[in-house]
Structures are given as C-alpha cells and as structure tokens.
Amino acid sequence: MPLDIDDFRKYKGGNPEKIRESEKKRYHDVKIVDEIIALDEKWRKLRGENDQLNKQKNSLGKEVGKLMKAGKKEEGKKLAAINKVKSKEIDAKIKEQEKIATEAAAKRDSLLHKIGNYIHESVPIGDDEDKHNKIVRTWGLENKRGFGTNDVKSNPGGGKDGALAHHHELLSRIDGYEPERGVRVAGHRAYFLKGAGVALNFALQTYAQSFLAAKGYTLLQTPYFMDKKQMGLVAELEDYDETLYHVGGGGQDSKYLIATSEQPICLYHAGEWMDEKELEEKPLFYCGTSTCFRKEAGKTGVDNWGIFRVHQFEKIEQFCVCAPSKSWEIHNQMIAQSEEFTKSLGLPYHVINICSGDLNNAAAKKYDLEAWFPGYVAIDSEEDPERNKTPKPHPGMRELVSCSNCLDYQSRAVEIRMGKPTRDAKGFKTKKKYVHMLNATLCATTRVICCILENFQTTEGILVPEVLLPFLNRHFVKKDSKGRFHIPYVQEAKLVKKPVEKKKKKKKEGKKGSKSKKGGGKSGTEEKKK
C-alpha cells in the first residue's frame, strides 16, 4: 500500500521533502526516503541506457542494409559478421543491466511499503500514546458507573457486598461463557460463548446491521480468508507475523484468515474505474460483517481476563469508498455514527485523536473511541516496576472503536480509480485519480458485551439496554425486582485462576569466560506498537 512513486520524483512535480516531514512525524527513519530516490534514479538510468543500447543495436542492421542496397554485398557481409559480434555484446550488456535494474526496482518497491501515508495537519505530534493522544470529545463520563452519584452505595454491582465486578465474573454469573473448556480445545484466549452470552453476541450483530442499514449502508458478509497475494495488497508487512493466522498450503494456495472485514472489502472494487461525478454525489458505504482472527502477538499479559482481547470475535465494520473531496467530511461522519451507536447503548466514552507516532502506515488520521470499564480502574492504576508498568493516564478506559481515513493509500495498491484513462497533448498518459477509502469499527461484539456487563450490572443481574431488547432472545430476559428488563444471575462467579504470563526459564550459565553459541548479547524480542 505505498505512496505514488511520482511523489518522490522532483522532475514529475513530486515533493520528497513533504514525504520526509511526514515520516519524521511518524518517527520513521527518513533515510529510507533517500534510499528509494537513489534506487529509482538507478533504475531509470539503467532503463535509459538500455533504450540507447537497443537503438544502437537496431542501427547495426540498418548499416548492413544500406550496403546491400548499394550493391556492396562483400562489404555488407563483412560488416554483418562484425555487427553480429557487436550485437551479442550489446545483448549481454542489456541483459546484465536489466537484471540490475529489476533488482533495484524490487528493492525500491519493497522500501516503498515502509513509507506511511501523509500525516494530516490536525494529528497531534508525538510518539507516546499516553502523553500525546488528545481527547476531543467525551460523553456520559460525568456520571460514570462507580463514581459520584453513581457509586456502589447508590448503585451496587454484582460483586461481593455490592462491589462492581469485572466482566469475566459477570459473564460467569449469567452462565454466558466457558473459558477453561475453550482453552482446553483451542489454547490461550479461546472460549465458548454459552446461553445468554451467545444471545448478546447475536443481538449486537443484528442491531448493528440494522443501525447501518437504516443509514443507507449496503450489508456485506465477507470471506473469512484471503489469498496471500491479495492479503499482501492490504495488510502491512508486520501483520503477517504479529496479527494474521496462516492457513492452507504453501505457494499460491497459501491463505490467511482475516483480522477485519476491512481487508476483503478493500478488494471489493479492485481494478475498477468509477464515475467521478457519481461518486462525488453518492459515496459507497458498506457494513462489513465477519468473524475476525488475530494472533495478538506481543500482547502476552495484556487484558488476559475474559473475552476483551481474544483471538476470534465478531465485528461489524463501517467502510466507505468516496471521492477525495469528501473523505475528511466522511471521516467525521463515520466517527459520529460510531458515537451515536455507543450512546444508544448507554456506554460512557471519550474520543481521542491518535498521535502521529502511534498511527499505522495506512492511516493519515485516526480517531479511537474508548469506553468506560469500571472493572479495569484498579488494574490500570497499578504500578509494577518489575514489569515496567506505570499507571495509565485514563484508568478504566478501553478501545471499542478505531476510525481511519486512509486517503488513496489502499486504493492505489488495489487499483480503484476515478474517471477514465486520459492522455495529455503529447500523447502521454495523465496521472490517474484514485478513490479515497475509510474504515471504522461500529461494534466489536465481545468488547461491547464486556462494556455492557460492567456498566449495567446490578445485585440481581445485567440490565439490558433498551435498544437491544428487540434483537435479544427473550428466553434469557426477565424482569428484576424493580420491573426492569435484565439477564438474571443464575450462579455465583466461578473461581478462575488469574492468567499469568509464563516466564522463560533462565539458561544455565556455562563456565566462567565461556560464550553462548549465539553470542553474548541480550535475548528477547521487542514489543512493537500497532
């Protein structure tokens, strides 16, 4: 998903300095920009030289032809023999330079994928999300659960003596999931949803689909896996190791499970030309429904409890294909719709503008919506010097939504263009116009379930948000002692062992003065932000 190579070429109106400035804001190594330019110049120089060599080779044949036409056959034959040798030398030179040019182009294109999208001017600059992310809006936090007039004395929860319980305890109390059985079947972070947990999962999906359909979105249920080649067009390189599950055979049969429906929807219009006027007037909005699969590599020890951070979950995604002139307006519209959905469920939240150093390569700007999880306050406030853990700046807030404007970064990779191919006065093809593409979470069901459980817990059960009632299997819904619709507790919370990060065993030290076969440096891998 690279930038346009012409943006690196001054002779074509490109501005390499603009790219360097954007990369600095991302805290990327700007030397890569210079490497790309150098490799591109090398490629163009070799291609130019080969063009001249081909002309030279063609002229050899013309010289022989002139002699033959003039009746100088003997001279022509002698020259033909000499030129045959020259032609072979030229062919060898062309072949050698073509190989070098191909290698330079391949390395250039590989480095292009490391360059991020242009950072929008409104993005806060910084490389520490805890310090540099900016809160732009809040809703409902002035009366959040567990504080002020909504504290446990006024509104007791489902824990011991009315304390507010964590979502995994509440899910257990409504008999909504089986984590230990899930782990036995599929390993760490696996689970069975059960009973009311299944009902909540399906109710949220149906409500979310209905919510977007009413706003004119086209519903799409996407494939759950993609060819490696196609995935390579829309996924960032580090995703292959940190996020994506590989399935199937090798080579061309290689498949990857999707991490989000955004990935297959990016290719829904691949290779198409769209009518520019029509797209200006009517952008294409899609509601993607899918199960998502993520390794969560590098997240060991993070949000281990319950179903907040898991390898498999359902998600309803907003996706838009639009004209460039509309994309920033639509970016604000999409985050507003995610806010409207979250408000409709009664979940307090704030919206943050993600800092430049924490953006993925495709995003020019990204908003996150973080909702209130009272069960995480104590966890987030902990300080643990041994794990280099410091208190979070906003204890109890967890991400529910991510909303990104990717401009033409993705559409260029999959060739979704506007208008029609045109040529200038000299007959050269003019620069292609690409559509803009945006994506935003509406509802990642497992996380929203967690949030509902923690915010709507009572001493008797879990109150059901009113908007969810028409979509929820009524078998699991009863009325509490105050006449409110709720999912009642049916058991005490099961005692679940706290998930603990496994510590690697220290290798026995060898004799004094001896060195490890792999060298004497420190071992371990550095955790990378996504």
Beta strands, then each sheet from edge to edge (+ up, - down):
strand 1: 134-139
strand 2: 177-178
strand 3: 192-193
strand 4: 218-221
strand 5: 225-227
strand 6: 246-248
strand 7: 254-257
strand 8: 273-274
strand 9: 284-293
strand 10: 312-322
strand 11: 349-353
strand 12: 365-372
strand 13: 397-405
strand 14: 417-418
strand 15: 433-434
strand 16: 436-444
strand 17: 461-463
strand 18: 478-479
strand 19: 485-488
sheet 1: 1+ 11- 12+ 13- 16+ 10- 9+ 4+
sheet 2: 2+ 3-
sheet 3: 5+ 7- 6+
sheet 4: 8+ 14+ 15-
sheet 5: 17+ 19- 18+
end
